[in-house]
Amino acid sequence: MCAERNSSSLVEIYNEFKDDSEFVVTCFSVDPENDTEELLSSVRDGLKLEKNNWWFLRAEREELWEFMTKEMFFTTIKERTDPIHIAQKGRWAHDMGYQLYRGDTLVYKWDVGLPLDQLRGEIKDALVGIRKAVESTK
């Protein structure tokens, strides 16, 4: 599962911002038939994540893939056929990038390899923007 394989940097960021009520990490399962709720819960528990601000989302595969590619602009998801690649990287080849949203507005989309310091800065800026927007409506 990608959340387990690629979790160290996300968990580090999560631990830094988890106490901010506006901060949430959302992971989409590209393999909902195998990524059961029980499996996702055990991953969350194993990584010591809170359910209220680290979300694992599942949906019907075709609907989710369409949403991820057309609405979120992730690359197309493809099934791997080489047994070695499947063993190393999983059954599904998919975009491993990060997206940062402020509310429902996409702020940035990065491919894998984003320096954590840059991600921290962007998250801090987004959280400041959210707070300013909330304050302006009071």
PyMOL commands that set and color helices and strands:
alter all, ss='L'
color gray80, all
select helices_A, chain A and resi 2-5+7-17+37-46+61-71+83-89+116-136
alter helices_A, ss='H'
color red, helices_A
select strands_A, chain A and resi 25-28+54-57+78-79+92-93+98-102+105-110
alter strands_A, ss='S'
color yellow, strands_A
deselect
rebuild
show_as cartoon
